[in-house]
Amino acid sequence: MTTSFQNPNVQGYYGQFGGAYIPEMLHRNVEELREQYLSIMNDPVFKAEFDELLQDYVGRPTPLFLAERLSQEFNTTIYLKREDLCHTGAHKINNTIGQILLARRLGKTRIIAETGAGQHGVATATVCALKGMECIVYMGEKDIERQAPNVARMKMLGATVVPATSGSKTLKDATNEAIRDWINHPNDTHYIIGSVVGPHPYPDMVARFQSVISAETRKQLKEKRGNELPTHVIACVGGGSNAAGAFYHFLDETSVQLVAVEAAGHGIQSGMSAATTQLGKPGILHGSKSLLMQTEDGQVVEPHSISAGLDYPGIGPLHANLFTTGRGVFLSATDEEALQAAFHVSKTEGIIPALETAHAFAVLGKLNLKPTDVVVICLSGRGDKDLSTYMQQL
C-alpha cells in the first residue's frame, strides 16, 4: 500500500501544502521537534506508555456504535465512532497525551496551547495535571464567553487561561498569542498544537497521534462485518484533527470516500462563514502553506461559525491536499443545519453531539447513500460544552 496521502515529504509538504514558515527565534525549537519526533514516537518504550495511557486513562478503544434509527431513516448502515466517550469528552486527548510524553522526553517543563471550543485546552490542562507540568492556555475572549464550562474546567485543572483580545477574539487570535509566547520562551516551553495545522512536523505529528481513531475503526468493522473498509467516512473539519485521525488509515484506500464537512456559518457567500476550501486560496498562516480565507491583498478574512472549534480561517495542509487532488469530498453545513442536526441526533439516538460534530451529521441527506453503503461518522465530541447555545433554541 502506498502512503502518498498519509505522509508529507521531508520538507513537510503534502503536495503543494505544508512546510515550516517560522520566525528565526523558533527555528531551533521546530528543528528539534522535526529531528526527534519520529524516533521518539517509534520508540517501543514511548509506544507502550502512550498505548497504556490511551487504554487506562482515556478509555480507548472507543466504541463503534451502530446507529439503528439513523440507518433506517437514510436507508443505509451508519456507525458512529464514539470519540465523545473519551476522557474529557472529545478526541483532543489522544494528541495531548502523545505530545506531553514527547515534551517530557525533550526536557521541556512548561506547556502552552491554543484553544477554540475549549476541548483542546481542557485536554492539554488535563495531561499537564497528570504529569505535573505548568500549563498556559490561550483562548479568544469571544470563545471564553461562549465556552464557559470548559474555561472553568481548565482553571480547576490548574491551567492559566489567557484571553486573546485582538482581531476576532477567536481561535486564530489565540494561536497568534501562543506563538508569541513560544518565541519569548524557546528553551523550556513546548507548544501543544491541537490540530493538523502549524509548521512541519505538527500536521504530521498530530495526524499520527489521532490516527488511533481510524486504526480502531478498521479493526472494529472487521469484527462486526468481516470487512474493515467502510464506503464513507464523514468528519467535521476546521483545522481538521478529528478528520485527519478518522481518515488516516483509509487515505490510500481509494474505495473509501472521505467526506469532510466545513462550517458554512450564515451561508458560504454570506461573508459570515468558515468554508475554507470554497472561499480560500493558497497562503501562509501559523507556520504552514495551506488554503486560507484572505482578501485580495492577502489579509486573513475573519471566519464565522456557531461552533467555536470550526471558527478558523484555514485548513490543515493534509486536508488542503485532499481537496485539491480530489481525494476528499468537501461539503459544508450552515449554523442552522448544524443546530437542526444536533437536535435530530439527540432525539433519534440519545446522543447529544458537540456543535462541531453536528456539522458532519448535517450532510447525511446530501450524499445519495445506497442501502449497501457502510458509513462511519466521527462523533468527535459531546455536547455538554454547547448546552448554552442549544438552550437558546429550546
N, C-alpha and C positions, 0 to 999 in steps of 0.2 A: 504493500500500500504506500503510495506517495504521501509526503507530508507537505505538499506545496502550499496548502491554505493554512496549515497549523502553525508553521514556524517561520519567523521572519529571517531575512538573510543576516549575514554577520554585522552589517551596519544597522540592523533593526528595522528593515523595511519589509512591509507586506506589499508586494507590487511597488506602486509609486508612493505609498504612505508609510509613515513611521519616522525612524531616525531619532537623533538626540540633538535638539536645538536648545542649548543651555548657556547661561552666563558662565564666564570663566571661573567664577567663585565656586560653582557647583561641579566643575569638571572632575575634580578628584573623587567626590562622593559617588557620582554616577559611574565613573570608570571602575571604582572599587566594586560597586554592585555588579556591573557588567562582567567584570573579570571573574567574579566569585559565585554568582547566584546559581549557575547550573551545577557546578561541582558541589556546592553546599546542598542543593535540593536533591541531587542524586546520591548523596552520602547515605549509606544504609542506616546509620545511627539517627540522622536527621529524619529520614523517611519513617523510621519506626516511631519516633517521638511524635511526629506530625500525625501519623495514622492513629496512634493511641489517643491523642487528644481529640481528633475528629470523632472517634468512636465513643470515648468515655465522657468527654466534656461537651462536645457539640451535639451528640446524639445521632451520628451517622451510622449506617446509611439511612437517609430519609425515605419514607415510603413512596412507592409509585402507585397512586390510587386510581382505580377505575371509576370515573365519574359517570355513573349509570344514567342518571336523569339528563345530564347534558348530552350524553351519547345518543339517547333516544331522540332528543329534540333535534339534533343535527344529523340523525340517521347515519352515524359513523361510530368509531370507537375512540374515546377521548380519555387519556390518562393525565393525571396531574402529578408532577414531580414536586413533592411537598417540602420545599425549602423553607416554608413558613414555620415548619416544626423544628428547625434548628434552634439551638440555644441563642437567645437574643432576638429571635423572630424573623430572621432573613438569612439569605445566602452569604452575606458580607463576612460572617465569622470565619468561613473557610479560608479566605485570603488573609485575614488579620492574624489568625493562628500561625499560618505559614510565615508571614512577614515578621512577627515578633520573635519567632525562633531564629529566623535569618539575621535579624538585627542583633540578637544576643551573640551569635557566632561572629559577627563583625565588630563586636566590642562596643556597641552603642548603648548609651544609658538613658537617652531621652527620646521620646516618640512624639511626632507631630502628625496630624491628619487633617483632612478637609471633610466636610460632610454637607449633604443637601437635605435629604429626607431624615437624616439623623441616624439611620440604621448603621452606616459605616462608622459614624462617630461612637455609637454605643458599642459596636463590635470591637473597635480599637480600645476604648476605655476598659472594656471587659478583659481583653488579653493583657493590657498593661496592669490591671489589678491582679490578674492571675500570676503575672511574672514580677510584680513589684517594681514597675518602671514608671517614671514620670510621663504624664500624658497631657498634651495640649491639643485641643480640637478647635479648628477654625470653622465658623458657621455663619452664613449670611444672616444679617439682622432680620430680614423678612422670613427666612426659614426658621429662625429661633422662635418667632411668634407662632407660626403655623404648625410647628412640631414640638410644642411644649413638653409633652410626656417624654420624648427622647432626650430633650435637654436635661430634664430632671434626672433621668436615668444616668446620663453621663456624669453629672455632678455627684450623684450618690456613689458612683463607682470610683470617684476620686479624681476625675479629669477636670482640667481648667478649660472652660468653654469661652472662646474669644470671638466676639461678634465682628463680622466684616461689614463695614458701614459705607463702602464705596459702591459705585455702579448700581446694578440692580439689587444688590444686597442678597444675592443668592449663591449658588454653587460655584460659578465662575469666579466670583469675587473672593469667596472663601479659599479657593485654590490659589489665587494670586497671593493672598496673605500668608498661606502656608509656605509657598515657595520663597517669599521674602524672609520668613523666619529661618528657613533652611540655609539660605545664603548667609545669614548672620550667625548661625551655629553649625558650621560644617563638620566639626570634629566629633562631637558627642551625640549628634542627632540623626535618627533615621526617620525618613518621611514615608509613612504607610499610605500610599495612594490607594484609593478604594475602587477604582475602575480600571478598564483596559485603556487608559489614556496616559499622557506624560511621556517623558523621554525614554528611549530604549535603555534598560531592559524591562521597564514597568509593564507595558502592554503584554509582553510575553510571560513575564513572571506571574502577573495576576491571572491571566488566562490559564496557566498551568495549575495554580492553586485551586482555581474554580473548576477545573476540568473533572474533578471528582464527581460533579453533577452528572455529566454525560457518561462517565465510566460506570457509575452505578445504574444509570438508566439502561444501558446496553445489557448489563448483567440481569437486571430485573425483568426486562422484556423477554429475554431468553428463557428465564424461569417461568414466566406467566404464559408466553405464547409460543415458545420454541424458536423464535426468530428475534434477534437482538436489534433489528433495524425497523424503526417506525417509517411511515411515509412522510410525516411532517413533524418538525419541532418548532414550537412557537414560543417566543420570549419578547418581553418589552426591552427597548433599547433607549438609553440616554447616552452615557459614556459606553455602557454595554457589558458590564462584568457578568451579570447573570446569564445573558445571551451567549457570551463567549464560553462560559462554563457548560451551558446546556448544548451548545453546538459542537464543542471541541472535538469529541471523538466521533462525530459524524461529518466533519468538514470535508473529508476526502471520500465520503460515501455518497456518490452523486445521485443515487436513487432517493436519498432523503432530502426533502425540500425544507430549507431553513427559512423560517419566516420571522423577521424582526419587525417589531411594531413601535413606531416613534410616536411622540406626543404632538398632535396637530393643534392643541390648545383651542383657540376660538375658531380655528379653520386654517388650512395651510396658507392661504393668501391673505389672512386677516391682519398680518403684522403682529399677531399675538400667538406665536407658535414655536415649537421646538423640533420641527420636522427637518432635521439637518440634511438628509440625503436629497430631499425635494428642493430645499432652498439654499443649500450650501455650495461652496466651491472650494477647491484646494487652497489651503492656507496653513499657517503655523500658529498653534495655540498650546500653551502649557507644555512646551518642550517637544512636540512632535508635529509632523506634517500630516494633515488629515483633511476631511471635509468639515468646513465650519460656515456658519451663517455670518456673512460680513457685507459691509457696504461696498460700493464701487471702489473706494479708496482704501479698503482693507480693514476698516474699523469693525470690531465684533458687534453684531446685532444682538440686542438683548432678547433672550428667549422667554417664552411663557409656557407653563403647563400648570394645571391644577395640582399635579404631583411634584413635590419638591425634588424627588430623585431623578426625574426626567427633564428637569428645567436647566438644560445645558446646551450651549450654542454649537457644540461639536459632537463628534462621534469618534470612538477609538479607531486607530488605523487598521486593525484587523477587520472591523466591520466596513470601513470605507472601501477596503479591497474586495470584500464580499459583494458590496453593492455595485462597484464599477465593473467587476468581472461578470456580474450576473449570477454568481454562486448563491447569493442570498436574495430572497424576495423581501423588499422593504415596503411595509404598509404603514398607515398611521390611523390614529383614533383621536377624536376630539375630546375635550374635557367632558362634554355631555355624554358622549358614547361610553367613555370610561366609567362615569358615575352609574349609568344605566346597567352596564355590565357588572359592576361591583354588587349592586343590589340584586341583580338577577342570579349571580353565582351564589350569593349568600342564601337566597331563598330556595335555590334549586339543589345545592349540595351541602348546605350547612357550614360553609366556609366563608368567612369574611376576608377577602383578599386586600392586600395593600393597593393603594391607588395606582401605583406603578404597574403592578401585575394586571390590574383591571383592564389596562390598555391591550394586553395580549388576548384576553377573553373577548374583547370588543370586535375582533376581526373574524371570529369563527364563521359568521354569516357571509363573509366576503370571499371565502376560499373555494366554493364549489366542491365541497368534500363528498367523497363517494362512500357507500356502505362498507367497502373493503378497506378503506383507509384506517390507519392507526396513527392517531395524533397525540403527541406529548406536549403539554403546556408546562413551562417552568413557572410554578407558583412561587415567585421569588421572595415574597414577604407577607406577613399577616397584617390585617387592617387596624389593629389597635391604635397605631400611631395616627391614623386618619379619621378616627371617630368624630372629632370635632367638625371636620369637613362633611362627613356623612350625615351627622346630626342636623346640619343646616338644610339637608334635602328631605328630612323626615317630616 
